[in-house]
């Protein structure tokens, strides 16, 4: 079993329940990891035989560009899109980090993690 991690995909997006978040936007980070049998890629040295992290990043950016109220919803869309791109027996983990959310008090970030 192998593990690929694409960490710190930075995007500026407009997610949140408050109207201001839809107008002003905010900073987000997304981490994606995928675990699975990558033995073919280990032997072949061909990009076609593995999970292309450039494509992973593109999918994350595309889904993050579609406004949502909840980061939970965005995480689900990202997971679904990744699974649609790479069929097979892979175990995905999506972590969406919303930096400095507009909540009472000083909060550095909130995180939602989804596995599937």
Backbone as a printed PyTorch tensor [residue, N CA C, xyz], in Angstrom:
tensor([[[  0.8450,  -1.1840,   0.0000],
         [  0.0000,   0.0000,   0.0000],
         [  0.8880,   1.2440,   0.0000]],

        [[  0.4750,   2.2180,  -0.7830],
         [  1.1940,   3.4890,  -0.8270],
         [  0.2810,   4.6270,  -0.3940]],

        [[  0.8930,   5.7340,  -0.0560],
         [  0.1540,   6.9030,   0.3990],
         [  0.6870,   8.1320,  -0.3270]],

        [[ -0.2050,   8.8540,  -0.9790],
         [  0.1230,  10.1270,  -1.6110],
         [ -0.5760,  11.2180,  -0.8120]],

        [[  0.1670,  12.2670,  -0.4790],
         [ -0.4030,  13.4080,   0.2340],
         [ -0.1330,  14.6790,  -0.5620]],

        [[ -1.1800,  15.4350,  -0.7920],
         [ -1.0750,  16.7530,  -1.4170],
         [ -1.5650,  17.7310,  -0.3620]],

        [[ -0.6300,  18.4260,   0.2630],
         [ -0.9610,  19.2570,   1.4230],
         [ -0.8030,  20.7400,   1.1200]],

        [[ -1.6920,  21.5210,   1.7110],
         [ -1.5740,  22.9700,   1.6370],
         [ -1.9910,  23.5730,   0.3130]],

        [[ -3.0040,  23.0090,  -0.3210],
         [ -3.5460,  23.6300,  -1.5400],
         [ -4.2610,  24.8980,  -1.0830]],

        [[ -3.7200,  26.0300,  -1.4490],
         [ -4.2490,  27.3200,  -0.9710],
         [ -5.1780,  27.9240,  -2.0120]],

        [[ -6.3540,  28.3320,  -1.5320],
         [ -7.3360,  28.9760,  -2.4090],
         [ -8.0160,  30.1130,  -1.6620]],

        [[ -8.4610,  31.0720,  -2.4240],
         [ -9.3140,  32.1300,  -1.8880],
         [-10.7080,  31.8090,  -2.3860]],

        [[-11.6650,  31.6430,  -1.4700],
         [-12.9960,  31.2020,  -1.8600],
         [-14.0510,  31.9440,  -1.0460]],

        [[-15.3000,  31.6800,  -1.3580],
         [-16.4260,  32.4560,  -0.8260],
         [-17.4310,  31.5820,  -0.0810]],

        [[-16.9300,  30.6450,   0.7180],
         [-17.7920,  29.7360,   1.4720],
         [-18.1430,  30.3150,   2.8330]],

        [[-19.3670,  30.0640,   3.2480],
         [-19.8060,  30.4820,   4.5750],
         [-21.2800,  30.8270,   4.5790]],

        [[-21.8640,  30.7600,   5.7510],
         [-23.2930,  31.0280,   5.9050],
         [-23.6240,  32.5170,   5.9380]],

        [[-22.6550,  33.3400,   6.2390],
         [-22.9060,  34.7790,   6.3190],
         [-22.8160,  35.4170,   4.9370]],

        [[-23.6950,  36.3830,   4.6900],
         [-23.7050,  37.0720,   3.3990],
         [-22.3550,  37.7260,   3.1020]],

        [[-21.7050,  38.2570,   4.1440],
         [-20.4040,  38.9050,   3.9500],
         [-19.3600,  37.9320,   3.4090]],

        [[-19.4430,  36.6810,   3.8360],
         [-18.4780,  35.6840,   3.3650],
         [-18.6320,  35.4470,   1.8640]],

        [[-19.8710,  35.5720,   1.3780],
         [-20.1150,  35.4250,  -0.0490],
         [-19.5980,  36.5980,  -0.8560]],

        [[-19.5000,  37.7610,  -0.2330],
         [-19.0070,  38.9640,  -0.9190],
         [-17.5060,  39.1480,  -0.7400]],

        [[-17.0300,  38.9290,   0.4810],
         [-15.6390,  39.2250,   0.8160],
         [-14.7250,  38.0200,   0.5760]],

        [[-15.2080,  36.8500,   0.9070],
         [-14.3990,  35.6470,   0.7560],
         [-13.3930,  35.4850,   1.8780]],

        [[-12.5750,  34.4550,   1.7430],
         [-11.5750,  34.1790,   2.7640],
         [-10.5570,  33.1730,   2.2740]],

        [[ -9.5540,  32.9620,   3.1000],
         [ -8.4690,  32.0400,   2.7790],
         [ -8.8020,  30.6320,   3.2720]],

        [[ -8.5200,  29.6640,   2.4170],
         [ -8.7470,  28.2560,   2.7290],
         [ -7.5060,  27.4670,   2.3430]],

        [[ -7.3120,  26.3500,   3.0320],
         [ -6.3000,  25.3680,   2.6540],
         [ -6.9910,  24.0180,   2.5640]],

        [[ -6.5560,  23.2100,   1.6190],
         [ -7.1080,  21.8670,   1.4710],
         [ -5.9450,  20.8800,   1.4150]],

        [[ -6.0740,  19.8120,   2.1860],
         [ -5.1240,  18.7020,   2.1550],
         [ -5.8630,  17.4770,   1.6370]],

        [[ -5.2060,  16.7500,   0.7550],
         [ -5.7890,  15.5310,   0.1960],
         [ -4.7830,  14.4060,   0.3620]],

        [[ -5.2360,  13.2870,   0.8550],
         [ -4.3840,  12.1000,   0.8690],
         [ -5.1740,  10.9420,   0.2810]],

        [[ -4.4330,  10.0600,  -0.3640],
         [ -5.0500,   8.8750,  -0.9560],
         [ -4.1260,   7.6880,  -0.7080]],

        [[ -4.7250,   6.6380,  -0.2120],
         [ -3.9920,   5.4160,   0.0770],
         [ -4.5240,   4.3150,  -0.8190]],

        [[ -3.6200,   3.5280,  -1.3450],
         [ -4.0470,   2.4240,  -2.1860],
         [ -2.8570,   1.6450,  -2.7100]],

        [[ -3.1580,   0.6650,  -3.5070],
         [ -2.1170,  -0.1610,  -4.1110],
         [ -1.5330,   0.5990,  -5.2980]],

        [[ -0.3500,   1.1190,  -5.1280],
         [  0.3320,   1.8830,  -6.1750],
         [  1.5380,   1.1180,  -6.7120]],

        [[  1.5000,  -0.2000,  -6.5720],
         [  2.6280,  -1.0400,  -6.9840],
         [  2.9250,  -0.9180,  -8.4760]],

        [[  1.8970,  -0.7770,  -9.3000],
         [  2.1260,  -0.6500, -10.7460],
         [  2.9600,   0.5950, -11.0360]],

        [[  2.6070,   1.7120, -10.4180],
         [  3.3640,   2.9470, -10.6160],
         [  4.7840,   2.8290, -10.0700]],

        [[  4.9410,   2.1200,  -8.9640],
         [  6.2690,   1.9260,  -8.3930],
         [  7.1980,   1.2260,  -9.3800]],

        [[  6.6450,   0.3190, -10.1600],
         [  7.4420,  -0.4240, -11.1330],
         [  7.5410,   0.2780, -12.4820]],

        [[  6.4360,   0.8730, -12.9360],
         [  6.3850,   1.4200, -14.3040],
         [  7.0410,   2.7930, -14.4420]],

        [[  7.0080,   3.5890, -13.3870],
         [  7.5000,   4.9730, -13.4260],
         [  6.6960,   5.8230, -14.4070]],

        [[  5.3910,   5.5050, -14.5500],
         [  4.5170,   6.2370, -15.4750],
         [  3.4270,   6.9680, -14.6940]],

        [[  3.2420,   8.2480, -15.0350],
         [  2.2350,   9.0670, -14.3790],
         [  0.8330,   8.4840, -14.5460]],

        [[  0.5840,   7.8630, -15.6730],
         [ -0.7380,   7.2860, -15.9400],
         [ -1.1030,   6.1690, -14.9630]],

        [[ -0.1130,   5.6230, -14.2660],
         [ -0.3500,   4.5030, -13.3540],
         [ -0.5170,   4.9240, -11.8920]],

        [[ -0.6330,   6.2210, -11.6540],
         [ -0.7390,   6.6830, -10.2760],
         [ -1.7720,   7.7990, -10.1760]],

        [[ -1.8670,   8.3940,  -9.0210],
         [ -2.7380,   9.5430,  -8.7910],
         [ -1.9150,  10.7940,  -9.1000]],

        [[ -2.3010,  11.5220, -10.1200],
         [ -1.5820,  12.7170, -10.5630],
         [ -1.9470,  13.8760,  -9.6370]],

        [[ -0.9950,  14.3280,  -8.8270],
         [ -1.3240,  15.3710,  -7.8530],
         [ -1.5520,  16.7230,  -8.5060]],

        [[ -1.1150,  16.9100,  -9.7350],
         [ -1.4990,  18.1170, -10.4720],
         [ -2.9850,  18.1160, -10.7740]],

        [[ -3.5070,  16.9590, -11.1570],
         [ -4.9500,  16.8260, -11.3930],
         [ -5.7320,  16.9290, -10.0870]],

        [[ -5.1780,  16.3740,  -9.0120],
         [ -5.8260,  16.5080,  -7.6980],
         [ -5.9950,  17.9870,  -7.3650]],

        [[ -4.9280,  18.7530,  -7.5300],
         [ -4.9740,  20.1780,  -7.2430],
         [ -5.9950,  20.8900,  -8.1110]],

        [[ -6.0600,  20.5480,  -9.3830],
         [ -7.0410,  21.1480, -10.2890],
         [ -8.4700,  20.8600,  -9.8790]],

        [[ -8.7300,  19.6360,  -9.4630],
         [-10.0770,  19.2610,  -9.0080],
         [-10.4430,  20.0290,  -7.7450]],

        [[ -9.5110,  20.1240,  -6.8160],
         [ -9.7720,  20.8690,  -5.5800],
         [-10.0950,  22.3210,  -5.9090]],

        [[ -9.2930,  22.9530,  -6.7600],
         [ -9.5240,  24.3570,  -7.1230],
         [-10.8840,  24.5450,  -7.7960]],

        [[-11.2480,  23.6160,  -8.6600],
         [-12.5390,  23.7060,  -9.3560],
         [-13.6980,  23.6260,  -8.3620]],

        [[-13.6420,  22.6870,  -7.4460],
         [-14.7330,  22.5320,  -6.4770],
         [-14.7600,  23.6810,  -5.4610]],

        [[-13.6060,  24.1790,  -5.0880],
         [-13.5540,  25.3000,  -4.1470],
         [-14.0780,  26.5840,  -4.7820]],

        [[-14.1040,  26.6670,  -6.0930],
         [-14.6000,  27.8640,  -6.7870],
         [-16.1270,  27.9530,  -6.7810]],

        [[-16.7940,  26.8620,  -6.4310],
         [-18.2640,  26.8410,  -6.3790],
         [-18.6870,  27.1420,  -4.9430]],

        [[-19.3650,  28.2550,  -4.7570],
         [-19.7450,  28.7100,  -3.4190],
         [-20.6350,  27.7110,  -2.7020]],

        [[-20.3900,  27.5840,  -1.3980],
         [-21.2150,  26.7350,  -0.5340],
         [-21.3240,  27.4120,   0.8250]],

        [[-22.3630,  27.0780,   1.5470],
         [-22.5060,  27.5880,   2.9030],
         [-21.5570,  26.8930,   3.8700]],

        [[-21.3680,  25.5970,   3.6850],
         [-20.6300,  24.7870,   4.6530],
         [-19.3870,  24.1560,   4.0360]],

        [[-18.2970,  24.1350,   4.8040],
         [-17.1050,  23.4560,   4.3050],
         [-17.3260,  21.9400,   4.2600]],

        [[-18.2680,  21.4410,   5.0240],
         [-18.6190,  20.0270,   4.9520],
         [-19.1130,  19.6670,   3.5440]],

        [[-19.9230,  20.5520,   2.9810],
         [-20.4660,  20.3360,   1.6370],
         [-19.3490,  20.3860,   0.5910]],

        [[-18.4560,  21.3470,   0.7330],
         [-17.3400,  21.4710,  -0.2020],
         [-16.4590,  20.2200,  -0.1410]],

        [[-16.1840,  19.7390,   1.0610],
         [-15.3670,  18.5340,   1.2200],
         [-16.0100,  17.3390,   0.5170]],

        [[-17.3210,  17.2060,   0.6350],
         [-18.0290,  16.0980,  -0.0200],
         [-17.9260,  16.2130,  -1.5380]],

        [[-18.0740,  17.4260,  -2.0670],
         [-17.9490,  17.6150,  -3.5180],
         [-16.5480,  17.2510,  -3.9990]],

        [[-15.5480,  17.6580,  -3.2390],
         [-14.1690,  17.3340,  -3.6100],
         [-13.9690,  15.8180,  -3.6030]],

        [[-14.4100,  15.1700,  -2.5490],
         [-14.2720,  13.7140,  -2.4600],
         [-14.9670,  13.0220,  -3.6250]],

        [[-16.1980,  13.4210,  -3.9130],
         [-16.9370,  12.8100,  -5.0170],
         [-16.2280,  13.0090,  -6.3540]],

        [[-15.6860,  14.1940,  -6.5830],
         [-14.9950,  14.4800,  -7.8390],
         [-13.7170,  13.6570,  -7.9750]],

        [[-12.9820,  13.5050,  -6.8790],
         [-11.7630,  12.7000,  -6.9190],
         [-12.0770,  11.2360,  -7.1860]],

        [[-13.1050,  10.7250,  -6.5250],
         [-13.5060,   9.3280,  -6.7440],
         [-13.9780,   9.1020,  -8.1750]],

        [[-14.6350,  10.0990,  -8.7560],
         [-15.0910,   9.9750, -10.1440],
         [-13.9030,   9.9720, -11.1060]],

        [[-12.8530,  10.6850, -10.7630],
         [-11.6590,  10.7660, -11.6170],
         [-10.8260,   9.4870, -11.5610]],

        [[-10.7040,   8.9090, -10.3800],
         [ -9.9040,   7.7000, -10.1950],
         [-10.7640,   6.6260,  -9.5530]],

        [[-11.2280,   5.7170, -10.3820],
         [-11.9770,   4.5990,  -9.8150],
         [-10.9630,   3.6140,  -9.2310]],

        [[-11.4430,   2.6860,  -8.5260],
         [-10.5470,   1.7180,  -7.9030],
         [-10.6880,   1.7410,  -6.4030]],

        [[ -9.9050,   0.8980,  -5.7880],
         [ -9.9800,   0.7200,  -4.3380],
         [ -8.9860,   1.6470,  -3.6520]],

        [[ -9.3370,   2.9380,  -3.5970],
         [ -8.5030,   3.9360,  -2.9460],
         [ -9.2190,   4.4540,  -1.7020]],

        [[ -8.4480,   4.8050,  -0.7280],
         [ -8.9950,   5.3980,   0.5050],
         [ -8.5710,   6.8650,   0.5230]],

        [[ -9.5430,   7.7620,   0.4080],
         [ -9.2960,   9.1990,   0.3200],
         [ -9.5340,   9.8750,   1.6580]],

        [[ -8.7910,  10.9470,   1.8950],
         [ -9.0090,  11.7840,   3.0690],
         [ -8.8930,  13.2400,   2.6150]],

        [[ -9.9510,  14.0190,   2.8670],
         [-10.0130,  15.4230,   2.4840],
         [-10.0730,  16.2410,   3.7610]],

        [[ -9.2420,  17.2610,   3.8380],
         [ -9.2140,  18.1470,   5.0040],
         [ -9.3460,  19.5770,   4.4970]],

        [[-10.4450,  20.2370,   4.8340],
         [-10.6890,  21.6150,   4.4130],
         [-10.4860,  22.5150,   5.6340]],

        [[ -9.5940,  23.4770,   5.4890],
         [ -9.2460,  24.3910,   6.5760],
         [ -9.7240,  25.7920,   6.1970]],

        [[-10.5600,  26.3680,   7.0310],
         [-11.0290,  27.7420,   6.8380],
         [-10.2600,  28.6220,   7.8220]],

        [[ -9.4540,  29.5230,   7.2740],
         [ -8.6290,  30.3710,   8.1120],
         [ -9.4150,  31.5710,   8.6250]],

        [[ -9.2040,  31.9010,   9.8820],
         [ -9.8080,  33.0640,  10.5320],
         [-11.3150,  33.2010,  10.2590]],

        [[-12.1090,  32.2080,  10.6710],
         [-13.5520,  32.2850,  10.4440],
         [-14.1740,  33.4220,  11.2470]],

        [[-15.2600,  33.9840,  10.7320],
         [-15.9050,  35.1080,  11.4280],
         [-16.7910,  34.6240,  12.5770]],

        [[-16.1520,  34.2340,  13.6630],
         [-16.8780,  33.8040,  14.8550],
         [-16.4370,  34.6740,  16.0250]],

        [[-17.2210,  34.6830,  17.0750],
         [-16.8680,  35.4760,  18.2600],
         [-15.5720,  34.9370,  18.8550]],

        [[-14.6510,  35.8200,  19.1160],
         [-13.3700,  35.4160,  19.6750],
         [-12.3250,  35.2350,  18.5860]],

        [[-11.1090,  35.1090,  18.9900],
         [-10.0070,  34.9260,  18.0530],
         [ -9.8410,  33.4420,  17.7530]],

        [[-10.1250,  33.0620,  16.5190],
         [-10.0050,  31.6750,  16.0900],
         [ -9.0730,  31.6380,  14.8840]],

        [[ -8.0160,  30.8730,  14.9830],
         [ -7.0440,  30.7710,  13.8970],
         [ -7.6470,  30.0850,  12.6730]],

        [[ -8.2810,  28.9320,  12.8890],
         [ -8.9050,  28.2270,  11.7720],
         [ -9.8550,  27.1440,  12.2950]],

        [[-10.7400,  26.7320,  11.4050],
         [-11.5920,  25.5760,  11.6630],
         [-11.3010,  24.5460,  10.5690]],

        [[-11.5120,  23.2770,  10.8960],
         [-11.1590,  22.2100,   9.9790],
         [-12.3070,  21.2050,   9.8880]],

        [[-12.5610,  20.7500,   8.6640],
         [-13.4740,  19.6260,   8.4770],
         [-12.7100,  18.5440,   7.7290]],

        [[-12.7690,  17.3220,   8.2330],
         [-12.0770,  16.1920,   7.6190],
         [-13.1030,  15.1490,   7.2080]],

        [[-12.9420,  14.6620,   5.9800],
         [-13.8500,  13.6610,   5.4230],
         [-13.0290,  12.5260,   4.8420]],

        [[-13.4290,  11.3030,   5.1390],
         [-12.7490,  10.1320,   4.5900],
         [-13.7330,   9.2790,   3.8200]],

        [[-13.2340,   8.6540,   2.7960],
         [-14.1100,   7.7760,   2.0200],
         [-13.3880,   7.0690,   0.9190]]])
